[in-house]
Amino acid sequence: MNASYLSFWEHDTFLKNIDLTIVGSGIVGLTSAYLYKIHNPEKKVVVIESGVLPHGATTRNAGFACFGSMSEILDDLTEMDEESCFRLVKERHEGLLNLLDLHGKSKIGYIQSGGFEIFFNEDEAIFEECLSKIDYVNHALKKYAGFDTDVFECIELPKNWGIKAYPKAFFNPFEGQIHSGMLMQHLLKLCHKSGILILNGIKANTIEVNHQHVTIAAHPFDIKSSLVLICNNGFASELLPELEVIPARGQVLVTSPIQNLTLEGNFHHYKGYDYFRNIGDRILIGGGRHIDLKNEYTSTIETTPIITNYLISVLKNHILPGKEFTIDYAWAGIMGKGATKQPIIKKINDRVGVAVRMGGMGVAIGTKVAQQAVELLSSK
Ligand SMILES: Cc1cc2nc3c(=O)[nH]c(=O)nc-3n(C[C@H](O)[C@H](O)[C@H](O)COP(=O)(O)OP(=O)(O)OC[C@H]3O[C@@H](n4cnc5c(N)ncnc54)[C@H](O)[C@@H]3O)c2cc1C
């Protein structure tokens, strides 16, 4: 730290006697800050964020409030045992209920749109595999995830949507859409109202613990605090290399408004790798990681021609065939992945906890993970 960077006044107010510092202002960091402060109103809580705006996945995602499509669940079952796989779906579903409890629907632009899984003609074998297992999956969701009714139903793809795809699809009525910017704004409002200090433009570089406090060596100045919670998700291994968190990029495009757009809802394709939805009369499309998987394990926040061209071809050939559109927005965001789809929520020592590696469904699990992280911080 540059010793002359801060004035006496700044030290004596903003940075004095901090009880808890949270690194990262995504859904997990801000929700943790808010819940901790609610339970400990006398404590001084500070959140530091490297970006001028939050620069992780929470404001760069697709805004699906979802918990897994048929082919994604079946794909997970090739790597996980039945109980772990469906308990993970349960965690996501409960997490979505927690999210709605905390914010209410209108504050985060929630629409119970339902979710559809579509198949291109060349995916017929995947569709048949899903169809043959639909009863099994619905039964397991009742057994392990607490649903009292079937989750997935096989339907005819409505022709008036104009989607060029296999004529049958799966529908899940429990899915919804959120407005990710509204979620972040509401979280910031809750934090500000409860007296949490959020400092943007501060990047944590290393963490050093001693008996009295933790020092976060950061740019442009260091921070001392009694407790620290690391919530920087896909960037966690830059700060704590011992954590098994692999940065994984996702890329997203949003079209210009489409005349006479009839489709509405969340759409999944190919084991959860591709996804699209309407935002009013625009289409948001993301994914395509599977076509350049090796190069998409990166923390570089930029779009690439190989993925954007693929997404545009899916738009042109399948979602909006024959319709005029341009791409109005294109961006990338970073997820945290690992050998399993479970997040890492643990204490590294008495003073430092971590809640990272949210994977591709952090909207679903983020609020619940924050609750668990706050309980962990409060435990001896
Ligand atoms: C393209 C894309 C689409 C997605 N779509 C969906 C979806 O539709 N539905 C869904 O459920 N999930 C989706 N996800 C995943 C979801 O967005 C994430 O799992 C979730 O937002 C993670 O939240 P978080 O708070 O853990 O981390 P983040 O939101 O990533 O927040 C971490 C914060 O830490 C900050 N930071 C990093 N390093 C440091 C440091 N050293 N010092 C200070 N600050 C630091 C970052 O700038 C960032 O703001 C998507 C992700 C991507 C990338």
The ligand as an SDF file (V2000), in Angstrom:
LIG
                    3D

 53 58  0  0  0  0  0  0  0  0999 V2000
  -22.7640  -15.5090  -19.1910 C   0  0  0  0  0  0  0  0  0  0  0  0
  -23.3470  -16.0710  -17.9230 C   0  0  0  0  0  0  0  0  0  0  0  0
  -24.6840  -16.4360  -17.9010 C   0  0  0  0  0  0  0  0  0  0  0  0
  -25.2360  -16.9580  -16.7160 C   0  0  0  0  0  0  0  0  0  0  0  0
  -26.5740  -17.1840  -16.6860 N   0  0  0  0  0  0  0  0  0  0  0  0
  -27.1270  -17.6010  -15.5280 C   0  0  0  0  0  0  0  0  0  0  0  0
  -28.5270  -17.7500  -15.4260 C   0  0  0  0  0  0  0  0  0  0  0  0
  -29.2560  -17.4560  -16.3510 O   0  0  0  0  0  0  0  0  0  0  0  0
  -29.0400  -18.2280  -14.2600 N   0  0  0  0  0  0  0  0  0  0  0  0
  -28.2300  -18.5400  -13.2100 C   0  0  0  0  0  0  0  0  0  0  0  0
  -28.7440  -19.0170  -12.1780 O   0  0  0  0  0  0  0  0  0  0  0  0
  -26.9170  -18.3300  -13.2480 N   0  0  0  0  0  0  0  0  0  0  0  0
  -26.3440  -17.8600  -14.3790 C   0  0  0  0  0  0  0  0  0  0  0  0
  -25.0110  -17.6480  -14.4290 N   0  0  0  0  0  0  0  0  0  0  0  0
  -24.2170  -17.8980  -13.2310 C   0  0  0  0  0  0  0  0  0  0  0  0
  -24.4600  -16.8410  -12.1560 C   0  0  0  0  0  0  0  0  0  0  0  0
  -24.5180  -15.5690  -12.7420 O   0  0  0  0  0  0  0  0  0  0  0  0
  -23.3380  -16.9210  -11.1170 C   0  0  0  0  0  0  0  0  0  0  0  0
  -23.2700  -18.2330  -10.6050 O   0  0  0  0  0  0  0  0  0  0  0  0
  -23.5570  -15.9590   -9.9580 C   0  0  0  0  0  0  0  0  0  0  0  0
  -23.8720  -14.6700  -10.4130 O   0  0  0  0  0  0  0  0  0  0  0  0
  -22.3120  -15.9160   -9.0900 C   0  0  0  0  0  0  0  0  0  0  0  0
  -22.4860  -14.9360   -8.1060 O   0  0  0  0  0  0  0  0  0  0  0  0
  -21.3050  -14.5920   -7.1150 P   0  0  0  0  0  0  0  0  0  0  0  0
  -21.7800  -13.5280   -6.2200 O   0  0  0  0  0  0  0  0  0  0  0  0
  -20.7690  -15.8400   -6.5050 O   0  0  0  0  0  0  0  0  0  0  0  0
  -20.1210  -14.0910   -8.0290 O   0  0  0  0  0  0  0  0  0  0  0  0
  -19.9450  -12.8290   -9.0720 P   0  0  0  0  0  0  0  0  0  0  0  0
  -21.2570  -12.2960   -9.4220 O   0  0  0  0  0  0  0  0  0  0  0  0
  -19.0620  -13.3570  -10.0810 O   0  0  0  0  0  0  0  0  0  0  0  0
  -19.2570  -11.7750   -8.1290 O   0  0  0  0  0  0  0  0  0  0  0  0
  -17.9030  -11.8330   -7.7560 C   0  0  0  0  0  0  0  0  0  0  0  0
  -17.4060  -10.4040   -7.6460 C   0  0  0  0  0  0  0  0  0  0  0  0
  -16.0880  -10.4080   -7.1170 O   0  0  0  0  0  0  0  0  0  0  0  0
  -15.3500   -9.3620   -7.7350 C   0  0  0  0  0  0  0  0  0  0  0  0
  -13.9410   -9.6790   -7.5740 N   0  0  0  0  0  0  0  0  0  0  0  0
  -13.2450  -10.6750   -8.1670 C   0  0  0  0  0  0  0  0  0  0  0  0
  -11.9840  -10.7030   -7.7110 N   0  0  0  0  0  0  0  0  0  0  0  0
  -11.8710   -9.6930   -6.8040 C   0  0  0  0  0  0  0  0  0  0  0  0
  -10.7960   -9.2310   -5.9970 C   0  0  0  0  0  0  0  0  0  0  0  0
   -9.5960   -9.8180   -6.0170 N   0  0  0  0  0  0  0  0  0  0  0  0
  -11.0210   -8.1580   -5.1980 N   0  0  0  0  0  0  0  0  0  0  0  0
  -12.2460   -7.5620   -5.1520 C   0  0  0  0  0  0  0  0  0  0  0  0
  -13.2890   -7.9710   -5.9020 N   0  0  0  0  0  0  0  0  0  0  0  0
  -13.1150   -9.0360   -6.7110 C   0  0  0  0  0  0  0  0  0  0  0  0
  -15.8300   -9.4210   -9.1880 C   0  0  0  0  0  0  0  0  0  0  0  0
  -15.5790   -8.1920   -9.8570 O   0  0  0  0  0  0  0  0  0  0  0  0
  -17.3110   -9.7190   -9.0210 C   0  0  0  0  0  0  0  0  0  0  0  0
  -18.1000   -8.5490   -9.0180 O   0  0  0  0  0  0  0  0  0  0  0  0
  -24.4150  -17.1320  -15.5780 C   0  0  0  0  0  0  0  0  0  0  0  0
  -23.0820  -16.7630  -15.6160 C   0  0  0  0  0  0  0  0  0  0  0  0
  -22.5430  -16.2320  -16.7800 C   0  0  0  0  0  0  0  0  0  0  0  0
  -21.0980  -15.8260  -16.7990 C   0  0  0  0  0  0  0  0  0  0  0  0
  1  2  1  0
  2  3  1  0
  2 52  2  0
  3  4  2  0
  4  5  1  0
  4 50  1  0
  5  6  2  0
  6  7  1  0
  6 13  1  0
  7  8  2  0
  7  9  1  0
  9 10  1  0
 10 11  2  0
 10 12  1  0
 12 13  2  0
 13 14  1  0
 14 15  1  0
 14 50  1  0
 15 16  1  0
 16 17  1  0
 16 18  1  0
 18 19  1  0
 18 20  1  0
 20 21  1  0
 20 22  1  0
 22 23  1  0
 23 24  1  0
 24 25  2  0
 24 26  1  0
 24 27  1  0
 27 28  1  0
 28 29  2  0
 28 30  1  0
 28 31  1  0
 31 32  1  0
 32 33  1  0
 33 34  1  0
 33 48  1  0
 34 35  1  0
 35 36  1  0
 35 46  1  0
 36 37  1  0
 36 45  1  0
 37 38  2  0
 38 39  1  0
 39 40  1  0
 39 45  2  0
 40 41  1  0
 40 42  2  0
 42 43  1  0
 43 44  2  0
 44 45  1  0
 46 47  1  0
 46 48  1  0
 48 49  1  0
 50 51  2  0
 51 52  1  0
 52 53  1  0
M  END
$$$$
